[in-house]
Amino acid sequence: MKNKNLLIIFFVLISQISIAQSWKYSRHELQFGLGASNFLGDLGGADAIGTHGIKDFRFSMTRPTIMMGYKYMVTPAFSLKGSIITSYLSGDDATTQETARQNRNLSFRSGIIEFGATAELYPWTEKTNHSYKVRGVWGSKSITLSPYFVMGVGLTLFQPKTKYNGDWVKLQPLGTEGQGLAGRPDKYKRYTMSFPVGIGVKYLIDRNWSIGFELSARYTLTDYIDDVSTSYYIPSEIEAANGTLAMTLADRALNPSLGTTGVTQFADGSNNYFQRGNPNYNDAYMFAIFSVHYRLRKGTKFIPKF
């Protein structure tokens, strides 16, 4: 009887050592995910002056998201991931009751592609195998949930458009805030660095398959994902440089008499440029993604599970 117990303990120890080292044979993982995005910027948002924060979240502006990724496990507590995410971002002043924003009457949508490099930190290490125990001694297999934190850097491509007379019109070429004209900066680039930060959790189904959910925000270095950032510009000069369509889309106020949009030109030649956006906050966006993961394992035979 004593020898039998020693044999059981021996196999348990060997099994646990094998499980502890098995992550080295399963460092590589492919991922595919579906989810939703939401924009945090100048357009739409809360019934107050916008700050590009979580209070500007509007469920009606949620759009679909697709993610593909590859992950490399450096240690059981730390992994590196490369991903490509494609999605839409949208914002619409019609979704807010704040008087100035609603009267501004601007809206946009933008397809985006994000190329990301992120790090995942697992406080209790990532599960790569079910922890089986000897029948009659230890009980059944353990729960295999792995919560984690994520942060990183990315490159986001975007193309803001607005709907006018039934057509989606590209906004960046129009210079709607006078970009490229006297006293104004050049037209903005349609790409930006982005900085993901978030939390997630994974559930191990078997040795190869797992599922996960991740909620994250992306902070960017641009305020032009929605084509809105600073102030209005002189309509006649926008029209002369970029055409009537550019002038029309630069100021779409529902009620110009409110005096919160456009440019007031005085007899002495001075101008009062009303605020169109808020340049104090860069644009941000969020992702909520459900994903399926497949772990690529080396052809190593492990000691049988008990």
C-alpha positions in Angstrom: 0.0 0.0 0.0 2.8 2.3 0.9 4.6 1.7 -2.4 1.3 2.3 -4.3 1.0 5.7 -2.6 4.6 6.6 -3.4 3.9 5.6 -7.0 0.9 7.9 -7.2 2.8 10.8 -5.7 5.6 10.2 -8.2 3.3 10.3 -11.1 1.5 13.4 -9.8 4.8 15.2 -9.4 5.9 14.2 -12.9 2.6 15.3 -14.3 2.8 18.7 -12.7 6.3 19.3 -13.9 5.2 18.4 -17.4 2.2 20.8 -17.2 4.5 23.5 -15.8 6.9 23.2 -18.7 4.4 22.5 -21.5 3.9 26.3 -22.3 7.3 26.1 -24.0 5.8 23.9 -26.6 2.8 26.1 -27.2 4.2 29.6 -27.5 2.4 30.4 -30.8 -1.3 31.2 -31.1 -3.6 32.4 -33.9 -6.6 34.5 -33.1 -9.8 35.6 -34.9 -12.4 37.9 -33.3 -15.6 39.7 -33.9 -16.9 42.7 -31.9 -17.9 46.3 -31.8 -16.4 49.8 -31.9 -17.4 53.1 -30.6 -16.0 56.6 -31.3 -15.1 59.2 -28.6 -14.5 62.6 -30.3 -16.0 65.9 -31.2 -19.2 64.8 -33.0 -22.2 63.5 -31.1 -21.7 62.3 -27.6 -22.9 63.5 -24.2 -25.5 66.2 -23.6 -22.7 68.6 -22.7 -19.5 70.0 -24.0 -17.4 67.1 -25.3 -14.2 65.9 -23.7 -13.6 62.8 -25.9 -14.0 60.7 -22.8 -16.2 57.7 -21.8 -19.2 60.0 -21.2 -19.3 60.6 -24.9 -20.1 57.0 -25.5 -23.3 56.5 -27.6 -24.6 53.0 -28.1 -26.3 54.0 -31.3 -22.9 54.8 -32.8 -21.6 51.2 -32.2 -20.2 49.6 -35.4 -18.9 46.1 -36.3 -15.3 45.1 -35.9 -13.1 42.2 -37.2 -9.8 41.2 -35.7 -7.0 38.8 -36.8 -4.0 38.3 -34.6 -0.9 36.3 -33.9 0.5 35.9 -30.3 3.8 34.8 -29.0 4.1 33.7 -25.4 7.4 35.0 -23.9 6.7 33.6 -20.5 3.4 32.2 -18.9 2.9 35.8 -17.5 3.9 37.8 -20.5 3.0 37.6 -24.2 3.4 39.8 -27.3 0.7 40.1 -30.0 0.5 41.5 -33.5 -3.0 42.2 -34.9 -4.9 43.7 -37.7 -8.3 45.2 -36.9 -10.8 46.6 -39.4 -13.8 48.6 -38.3 -16.0 51.6 -38.7 -16.2 54.7 -36.5 -19.2 57.0 -36.5 -20.3 60.2 -34.8 -23.4 62.4 -35.3 -24.5 65.6 -33.6 -28.1 64.5 -33.9 -27.5 62.1 -31.0 -26.8 64.8 -28.5 -29.2 67.3 -26.8 -26.5 69.8 -26.1 -27.7 72.9 -27.9 -24.4 74.1 -29.6 -23.4 70.6 -30.7 -26.9 69.7 -32.0 -27.1 73.0 -33.9 -23.7 72.3 -35.4 -25.3 69.4 -37.2 -22.1 67.6 -38.4 -21.7 63.9 -38.8 -19.2 61.4 -40.1 -18.2 57.8 -40.6 -14.8 56.4 -41.2 -13.5 53.0 -42.1 -10.4 52.3 -40.2 -7.6 49.7 -40.3 -5.4 49.3 -37.3 -2.0 47.6 -37.3 -1.2 46.9 -33.6 1.6 45.5 -31.5 0.5 44.9 -27.9 1.8 43.3 -24.7 -0.4 41.1 -22.5 0.3 40.7 -18.8 -1.2 37.8 -16.9 -1.1 38.4 -13.1 -1.7 34.7 -12.4 0.0 33.3 -15.6 -1.8 32.2 -18.7 -3.4 28.7 -18.7 -2.1 26.4 -21.5 -3.3 23.1 -20.2 -6.1 21.8 -18.0 -4.6 20.9 -14.5 -5.8 17.3 -14.2 -5.5 15.5 -10.8 -5.4 11.9 -9.9 -8.8 10.3 -9.5 -9.7 9.7 -5.9 -6.8 11.8 -4.6 -7.1 15.3 -5.9 -10.5 15.6 -7.6 -11.5 16.9 -11.1 -9.8 19.4 -13.4 -9.5 23.0 -12.4 -11.1 26.1 -13.9 -9.0 27.6 -16.7 -9.7 31.3 -16.7 -6.9 33.7 -17.4 -7.5 37.4 -16.9 -5.0 39.9 -18.3 -4.0 43.5 -18.9 -3.1 44.8 -22.4 -1.2 47.9 -23.6 0.7 48.7 -26.8 1.1 50.8 -29.8 -0.5 50.8 -33.3 -0.9 52.6 -36.6 -4.4 53.5 -37.6 -5.5 54.5 -41.1 -8.8 56.4 -41.5 -10.9 58.2 -44.1 -13.6 60.5 -42.7 -16.7 60.9 -44.9 -20.1 62.5 -44.5 -23.4 61.9 -46.2 -24.6 64.6 -48.5 -27.5 64.3 -51.0 -27.4 60.5 -50.6 -23.7 60.2 -51.3 -20.8 59.6 -49.0 -18.3 62.4 -49.5 -14.6 62.3 -48.5 -13.9 65.2 -46.2 -10.1 65.4 -45.9 -9.6 66.7 -49.5 -12.1 69.5 -48.9 -10.3 71.3 -46.2 -13.4 72.1 -44.2 -11.6 74.1 -41.6 -9.5 76.0 -44.1 -6.5 73.6 -44.0 -3.8 74.8 -46.4 -5.2 78.4 -46.5 -3.7 81.6 -45.0 -3.0 81.1 -41.3 -4.2 77.5 -41.2 -2.1 74.3 -41.0 -1.7 71.9 -43.9 -4.3 69.3 -44.6 -4.1 66.5 -41.9 -2.7 63.1 -42.6 -5.1 60.2 -42.8 -3.1 58.0 -40.4 -2.1 58.3 -36.8 -0.3 56.5 -34.0 -2.7 54.8 -31.6 -2.1 53.5 -28.1 -4.3 50.6 -26.9 -4.9 50.0 -23.2 -7.5 47.5 -21.8 -8.4 44.3 -20.0 -9.4 40.8 -21.1 -10.1 37.3 -20.1 -9.5 33.9 -21.7 -11.1 30.6 -21.1 -9.2 27.4 -22.1 -11.5 24.8 -23.8 -8.8 22.2 -24.5 -5.1 21.9 -25.3 -5.5 23.8 -28.6 -8.7 25.9 -28.4 -9.7 28.8 -26.2 -12.1 31.8 -26.3 -11.7 35.3 -25.0 -13.2 38.7 -24.5 -11.3 42.0 -24.5 -12.4 45.5 -23.8 -9.9 48.3 -24.8 -9.6 52.0 -25.6 -7.4 53.5 -28.2 -5.9 57.0 -27.6 -4.5 58.7 -30.8 -2.3 61.6 -31.8 -4.9 63.2 -34.1 -8.1 65.2 -33.6 -9.2 64.7 -37.2 -10.7 61.1 -37.4 -14.0 62.9 -37.6 -12.7 65.9 -39.7 -13.5 68.3 -36.8 -10.9 69.9 -34.5 -10.5 73.7 -34.4 -12.7 76.6 -35.7 -14.7 77.6 -38.8 -13.0 79.5 -41.6 -14.2 82.2 -44.0 -16.7 80.5 -46.3 -15.8 82.5 -49.5 -12.2 81.5 -49.2 -13.0 77.8 -48.7 -15.2 78.0 -51.8 -12.5 79.7 -53.8 -9.9 77.2 -52.9 -11.9 73.9 -52.7 -15.3 74.5 -54.3 -18.9 75.0 -53.3 -19.3 71.5 -51.8 -16.4 72.2 -49.4 -18.0 75.5 -48.3 -21.4 73.7 -47.8 -20.0 70.9 -45.7 -17.8 73.2 -43.6 -20.9 74.7 -41.9 -24.2 72.8 -41.8 -25.8 74.6 -38.9 -29.5 74.0 -38.4 -30.0 77.6 -37.3 -27.2 80.0 -38.2 -28.9 82.8 -36.3 -28.0 81.3 -33.0 -24.5 82.7 -33.5 -22.6 79.6 -32.5 -21.2 78.6 -36.0 -19.4 80.2 -38.9 -17.3 83.3 -39.0 -18.3 86.9 -38.1 -16.5 89.4 -40.3 -16.2 93.0 -39.0 -15.9 96.2 -41.0 -12.3 96.8 -39.8 -11.2 93.5 -41.4 -11.0 91.5 -38.2 -12.8 88.2 -37.9 -14.4 86.1 -35.1 -13.9 82.4 -35.9 -16.4 80.4 -33.9 -15.3 77.1 -32.4 -16.1 74.1 -34.6 -14.3 71.4 -32.5 -12.2 71.2 -29.4 -8.5 70.9 -30.2 -7.6 70.3 -26.5 -8.5 66.6 -26.8 -7.4 64.2 -29.4 -9.8 61.6 -30.8 -10.2 58.1 -29.2 -12.1 55.0 -29.9 -13.0 51.7 -28.1 -13.2 48.0 -29.1 -15.1 45.2 -27.4 -14.1 41.9 -29.1 -15.0 38.3 -28.6 -12.3 36.0 -30.0 -11.4 32.4 -30.7 -7.8 31.2 -30.4 -5.9 28.2 -31.8 -2.6 27.3 -30.1 0.1 25.9 -32.4 2.0 23.1 -30.6 5.3 21.4 -31.3 5.1 17.7 -32.0 6.1 16.7 -28.5 4.4 13.8 -26.6 3.5 14.8 -23.1 3.1 12.4 -20.2 -0.5 11.2 -20.1 -3.0 13.1 -18.0 -4.4 11.2 -15.0 
